[in-house]
Amino acid sequence: MINRLKILLDQPEYNALLRLSDRELRNPADEVRLLVRLELIRRGMLPEVEIQSTPTQENFVRHESTC
């Protein structure tokens, strides 16, 4: 089941998110999801599991290799 969550960010937080997601080659929503997941694992709220790359990353790598 996928759930949606609306979060409010101040402009500096949003700008930092955009910079990070650009650096990590993810869209901002995928970046937020990863950050939340990593923090929940760090705090012991989720079990450690291998984190798969996002479809955005896979598409980028595939696209990059065909150019």
Secondary structure, DSSP 8 states (H G I E B T S, - for coil): ----------HHHHHHHHHHHHHTT--HHHHHHHHHHHHHHHTTSS--------HHHHHHHHHHHH-
